[in-house]
Amino acid sequence: MLALALGTVVLASVVIMFACDSFEDASSYLGRNMPNGVKGATINAIGSSLPELLTATFLLFAFKDEDGFSGGVATCAGSAVFNAVIIPAVSVLAVMFVGVKQSDGTRKKVSFIELNKATVLRDGAFFVLAELALIYFLGDSVLMWWMGGALMGIYALYFGFLMWQFKTGRAVEDEDDDDDDDDDDEEQAPKWKQLLTFDFNGLFFGGEDFTTGRAWVVLSSATAVIGVACYGLSWAVVETAHVLDVPLYFTTVVLAAAATSVPDTVLSVKDALNGNYDDAVANAVGSNIFDICVALGLPLFAYGLIYGNIELAAEFGDGADVQILRIGLLVVTGIVLALFLIGKKIGKGKAIALFSIYLGWLGFILYRAVEVSASSDVASFVTHSLAHVTG
């Protein structure tokens, strides 16, 4: 059963990656009039974070008897850490070994990327605000519907600030956005390949240029496929937790987080390879803001209105481990922002530091999982022994 569950995680991540590609093509067309810095932090971030939203929703509603909300928190926490450290590091390696696309179509290898610090400060500030709000809410014994609304309100504030920057001319704009797809129309892939890669524009419209109607059809189709994959992913992490006899948030913080972060990684690397460094990082950080404010906030808001409050004592036991995850994310965020803001360049040294942070994070999660599993075994042994003695 463990092999089946892990295989489902891998399959779901591949399906999510391809389906999100179609989703992002359609959403990019619908948001084509937005500047790059704003689009990367909103349209692209929402598109690539849809798996976190759907996975958190399924875990909360379909698996609510399996500590589903803790799984949703851990999915978004793990995904946020992955986005914050792995995506910038992989983007640096991509421009170093693959090269940045030039105006003549050639690629030039570079040893570092540069970011606009105003963009980093903007997105970092809202990300920290969202984290602090969630940490505060998790410190209570009960989660109520208005807390989900408050988290979504932070995202609305973030989006409003981006629109204000755009309208007042303060938004960071890159020169080109959609030039990187100029080779897409050279030849159409065969239908079987379009089906396997969920290329709905090719399947339904022969790869013709988007119209608003076509974009919505592709968007809806991709969303349906992503939804099926996320449900399978939710089942897989729940089953893995059962087999390994660990709390759900341990399997979600690693497996579900990595699987749902694939689209963010692919999109950001594409941006980096095309020289859109600010978009590459804005997508990663914007996705994190979306993960906390909407991917958790919206399910919490809906669940509270439908079923009532979520009792943290019932969901998390003493809640310590989930709270540690949130505080750990805040610490990681602070370190990553410092790396981004110190100096003008992000090169090989900082990339190695980012990878090291993630390895440390995984080591901590593994240590806690083993410790909790051992404690559970001891408690089970003591309980069984006492029952035997008293029986």
N, C-alpha and C positions, 0 to 999 in steps of 0.2 A: 504493500500500500504506500510506503514511503517513496518508492521509485515512481509510482504513478503520480503522486502528489508533486514531487519535484519535476517530473516530466511536464506536468500541467503548468507549473510555474514558467518553465522555459518556453513552452508553446504559447502561453498567454503573452509573454514578453515580446515574442516575435510578431504575433498577431497585432498587439498594441502598437508596435513600432511601425508596421506597414499601414495599418488603418489610420494612425495619427498623421502619417504623411499625407494621406488624402484629405483628412480633416483640416490640416494646416494649409494645404493648397487652397481649399475652398474658403477657409476663414481669412487667409491672406488677401484673396480677391475681394471679399466683402469689406475688408479694412484697408483697401489699397490706397485710400486717400490720407491715411494717417502717416505721420513722420516715423522714421525708423525707430528712434529711441522710445517713442510712445508705443508704437506697434509691438516692439519686442517685449515690452513690459506688460502689455495687456493682451492683444489678440494672440500673439505667439505663446505667451505664458498660459493663457486660458486653454488654448488648444493642446499644448503639451502637458497640461496639468489635469486634463479631463479624466485620465485613468485614476489619479488620486481621489478625485471627487466621487467617481462611481464606485471605486473599491471601498472607500470609507462609508458610502451610503449602503452598499450591500452588507458590509460587516456589521453596521449598526442595526439595520432593519431585518435582513435575512438571517443573520447569525447573532441576534441579540442575546440568545441564551448562552453564547460562547464568549462572553466578555467582549462583544463586538465593538463597543466604543473604545475600549483600550486598544484594540487592533487598529481602529481608525486613527487614533492619536499617534500610535507607533508608526503606522504607514507614512503619515505626513511628516513626523519627526525624522524618520530615517531617510525619506525622500529629500527633505530639506537639507540634511547634512550631506547627502550624496550630491545634490545640486551645488551646494556652496563650495565643496572642496574638489570633487572629481571633475565637474564640467570645466571650470577654469583650467585645471591641470591638463586635462585631455586636449583642450583647445590650444594650449601652448605647445604641446607635443605635436599636434596636427600641423600648425604653421611651421614648426621646426623641421619636420620630416616630410611633409607633403608639399607645403608651400602655399603662399597666398596668391590667388588668381589676379593676374595683371590685366590691363585694358586690352592687350593684344592676344589674350587667351592663354598665355604661358603662366607658369607658376614660379614664384620666387620664394625660396626658403628663407625664413627670418628666425632670429634667435630669441625674440621676445614679442609681447604684445603690449600696447599702451591703452590705458583706459581714461575716459574723462572722469575726473574725480568728483565733479558735480553730480554726475549720474550715479556713481557709487554711493555718495553721501545721501542722495535722495532716496534711492531704493533701500539702502541699508537702514536709514532712519525709520522708514515705514515697517521694514521687516522686524526690527528690534521692538517697535511699538506693538506689533501684532504678537510677538513672542511674550512680551511682558503681560499683555492682556490675558493670554491663554494661561500663563503660569499663575496669574492671580485667580482666574476662574477655577483652575484645577486645585487651588489651595482650599476651596470650599468643599463641603461634604455633599453638596447637591449642585448639579448643573441644570439650569433652567433655560427655557426657550429664548428669553431675551438676551442671554449670553451669546447664543448663536447669532442673534440679530446684531449685537454689538460688534462681533467679529466681522460680519458682513459690512457693517457701517464703516469700519476701518478701511476695508477694501474700496468702498464707495468714496471715501475721503481721498484715498490714494489715486483712484481713477480721476476724481475731480481735479486733484492737483496737477496730474499729467495734462488734462485738457486745458487747465489754466495756463500751464507752461506753453502749450501748443498755440493757444490763441494770442498770448502776449509775446510770442516769438522767443521764449526762453528755453524751448525744448531743444535737445541736442539732435540735430538732423545729420544723417549720413548721406552721401551723394547718390548711391545707387541701392536699389533694394531687390528688384525682381530681375536684374540682368543675369543672375546666376542660373536662371532657368532657360536661357536662350537656346540651349541645345535639345530641349525636351521634345520639340516638334519635328526633329529630323526623321525619325521613323517610329512607328508604333510597335510596341511589344505584342507578341501573339496573345490571343484571348486567354489561353490557359495561364500565361504568366500574369496578365492583368488580374485574373481571378485570384491567383495565389498571393499577389501583392496588394489586393484590395484597391486596385486602381479603378475607382468607380467612374471617373471621368472618361477613361478609355473604354470601359465596359459599356457605359450607357450612352456616351456622346461621341465615341470615336476619337477622343483626345482633342476635340475642337476647343477653341478658346472659351473661357468661362463667360457665362452671362449670370445675372443675379439669380435667375431661376435654377440654372444648372448648378450653381454653387450651393444653393440650399439643398438640392437633391443629394449631391455628393456629401455635404455636411451631415445630413440626416442618416444616410446609409453608413457612413463611417462611424457615427455615434452609436448606431445599433450594434455594429460589429465590436466596437470597443467595449460596449456594455456586456456582451456575451463573454468576452475575454476576461473582463474584470470580475464577473461572477465566478468564472472558473478559477481565477487567481485567488479569490476570497475563499472558495472551498478548499483549495490546495493548501493555503497557509493554515487554515483551521485544522485540516487533517494532519499536516506536518506537526503542529503543536500537540495533537493527541498522541501521535506515534512516538514523539520524542519526550512526551510527558513534561512539557514546559508551558508556561503561560503564553497565551496567544501573542502578546505584544513582542515577544522575542523573535518569533518567526516573521511577523509582519515588518518589524523594524529593519530586518535584513532582506528577506526574500521579496515581500511585496514592495518595499521601498525601491529596491534595485529594478524590479520589473517595470514599475510605473515611471521610473526616471529615464528609461531608454529614450522616449521621444524628446525629452529635454536635452539629453546629451547629443543626439543626432542633429537636432535643430541648431544648437549652439555651435557645434563643430562646423556645420555648414556655413553659419554666419562668420565664424573665425576664418575659415578658408577663403571667404570672399572679402576679407578685410573689415568686416563689420564687428569690430571687437566690442564696442559698447553694447550692441544688440546681443552678442553672445552671452555677456555677463548679465545684461538687463533681463534677458529671458530667464536665466537661472534664478536670479534673485526675485524677479517678478513672479516666477512660478512658486517660489517659497511663500511669498505673501499670499498668493491665491490659495496655496495648500492650507495654510493656517486659517485664513479669514473665510474662505468659501468652501473648500473641500471638507473642512471640519464644521465651519459655522452653519452652512446650509443644512446638512443632515441633522445637526443638533437643534437648529431652529424648527425643522419639520417634525422631528421626533418629539420634541417638547410639546408642540401644538397637538400632535396626534395621540401620544401615549402618556404625556406628562413628564415630570422631572426624572433625571437620571441620578440614581443614588451612587455616588462614587464608592461608598463603603462596599456595596454589593458588586460593583463592577471591578474595582481594582484591589480589593482587600484593603490594605492600609494605604494604597496609592503611592507608596514611596518610589517604586521603580518607574512608574510613568512620570512622576514629577521629576525624577532624576533625568529622564530622557529630555524633558523640556529644558531643564537648567543646563544640561550638557549641550543642547542645541544652542542655547544663548551664549555659552562660553565659546563654542566653535565659531559662531557668528562673529563674536568680538575679535577672535584671532584672525579669521579670514579677512574681515574688513581692515584690520591693521596691516595685513600683508598687502592688500590692495592699495592702501593709502600711503604707505611708507615707500618713498621712491616713485619714479614715474613708470618703471617697467616691471612686467611680470615675465620672468625668464625661467630657465631650467631650475635654478635654486629654489625659487618660490614654488614651482610645480612639484618638486620633490618634497618640499615642506607640506604642501597640501595633501599629497598622497600619504605622507607619514601621519597626518592628522586623521585621515580616514582609517588607516590601519589601526591606529590607537583606538578609534571609536569602535571598530569591529572587535578588537581585543577586549574592550570593556564589556560589550554586549555578550560576547562568548563567556567571559568570566562570570557575569551575573547569571547567565542561563545555567551554567554548570552549578553555581552556588545554590540557586533556587531549586534546581532539580535534586541536588544532594539533600537540601533541607527537607524537601517534600518526601524523599525516600525515608529519611530518618523519622519524620513525623508519622508517616504511614506505618513504619515498623513499630514505633512506640505504641501507636493506637491499636494496631493488631495484637501486640503483645499484651497490652492491658486488657483488651477484650477477651483474649485467651485465658488470662489469669482470673479475671472476674467471672468469666463464663464457667 
